[in-house]
């Protein structure tokens, strides 16, 4: 059965919350070229606290968007990788990100004129 995002009882809204979260978007973009360790993700994304990144990664794993691989090494090595479901988000997220990067000046100008007007 397909979802209905306009139905307040539909779990589609939970999915939209996950994929509409800025940190989830940035994690998907950061993992597009393959697995990364936590520190690599944190450094690539920038501005995210370790606590928030940990919460985001856990939630995305729970939603089936990424996997967490723990390697039996000393010290332990952990890598995060998109699942096929997470990979299917790359094109739509890339399209929205491209739009945002192309129109950021227009949006900021409109915001500024609204705030100063």
C-alpha positions, 0 to 999 in steps of 0.5 A: 500500500502506498502512503499518503503524505497529506493524511496526518495518520500516515507514517509517510510523514515520519519518512519525510521527517527523516529525509527532510532533516538537514543532518540526514541530507548531509550524511547521505551526500557525504556517503555517496562515494562509499563508506566513511568513519565517524570522524570523516563524516563529522569533518566533512559535514562540519558544524554538527556536534558528535552527539547530534551526528550519533543520533542522526546515524542511529536513526538512519540505521533504524530506518534502514538508510545506512549500515554500521560496520564494526571491524574487530581491530584494536582500536575498533574501527566503525564505518557507515555505509548507505544501504540500497534504500539509502542510495535511492535517496541520492538523486532526489537529495542531490537535486534539492541540494543543487537547487539550494546552491543555485538559488541561495542568493535569491532566497537570502535576498528575499529573507533580508528584504522581508526582515528589513521591510 
